[in-house]
Amino acid sequence: MFKRSDHDTRPIVRILVEGAPVEARAGDTVSAALLASGRDVRRLTAVSGAPRLPYCMMGVCFDCLVTIDGVGNRQGCLVPVADGMRIEIQKGKREIGR
């Protein structure tokens, strides 16, 4: 659905998504990198288990919640990627202690 521009010359940032290496670009948010990766990055809501994708990309809707470096309930649309960042797609509610 999403494709990077062939003219995007920003440096590559390597992140891990569900343990798999993914190439992002410097300046990407976590959500932008996930959408551009072509992977299935739908999270599941806590109550109904409905699938969600990042929607507003500005921190209003909370459909982009992910676990970043072991910390759950992070809004992926507000967090810039960093080299070596570990991202897990949030499945349901946040686990206690994460």
C-alpha positions in Angstrom: 0.0 0.0 0.0 2.8 2.4 0.9 6.0 2.8 -1.1 9.0 5.0 -0.5 10.0 7.5 -3.1 12.8 6.4 -5.3 14.3 9.8 -4.6 14.5 9.2 -0.8 18.3 9.6 -0.1 18.1 9.8 3.7 20.5 7.5 5.6 19.2 4.0 6.4 18.4 3.2 10.0 18.2 -0.5 11.0 15.5 -1.6 13.4 14.0 -4.9 14.5 10.3 -5.5 14.1 9.1 -8.7 15.8 12.7 -9.8 15.8 13.1 -9.3 12.0 15.5 -6.7 10.6 13.8 -3.8 8.8 15.4 -0.8 7.1 13.9 2.6 7.9 15.1 6.0 7.0 16.5 8.7 9.3 13.6 11.0 10.3 10.9 8.3 10.0 8.6 7.8 12.9 8.1 4.2 14.1 4.7 4.1 12.4 5.9 5.5 9.1 8.7 2.9 9.1 6.3 0.1 9.9 3.9 1.1 7.1 6.7 1.5 4.6 8.1 -1.9 5.5 5.4 -3.8 3.7 4.9 -6.0 6.8 1.5 -6.8 8.4 1.7 -4.3 11.3 -1.9 -4.4 12.5 -2.2 -4.2 16.2 -5.1 -5.8 18.1 -7.3 -3.7 20.3 -7.6 -4.6 24.0 -11.4 -5.1 24.2 -12.6 -6.6 20.9 -9.4 -7.7 19.4 -10.1 -5.7 16.3 -7.1 -5.0 14.0 -5.9 -1.4 13.7 -3.3 0.4 11.6 -1.7 3.8 12.3 -4.4 6.3 11.2 -4.0 9.9 12.1 -0.1 9.9 12.3 -0.2 12.8 14.8 -0.9 11.3 18.2 -4.7 11.7 18.4 -6.2 8.3 17.7 -3.9 5.8 19.5 -4.3 3.2 16.8 -0.5 3.1 16.4 0.3 1.6 19.9 3.5 -0.6 19.9 6.0 -1.9 22.3 9.4 -0.1 21.8 12.5 -1.5 23.5 10.3 -3.3 26.0 8.0 -0.4 26.9 4.4 -0.9 25.9 1.7 1.5 24.9 4.0 3.8 23.0 2.5 5.9 20.2 4.6 4.9 17.2 3.5 7.9 15.2 5.3 10.2 17.8 8.6 8.3 18.3 11.4 8.7 15.7 13.3 5.5 14.8 16.8 4.9 16.2 19.4 2.4 15.0 18.9 -0.9 16.8 15.4 -0.1 18.1 13.3 -3.2 19.0 9.6 -2.9 18.1 6.8 -5.4 18.8 3.3 -5.0 17.5 1.0 -4.7 20.4 -1.5 -7.5 20.6 -4.4 -6.5 22.9 -3.8 -4.7 26.2 -0.4 -3.7 27.6 1.2 -6.4 29.8 1.8 -5.4 33.4 5.5 -4.4 33.8 6.0 -3.6 30.2 
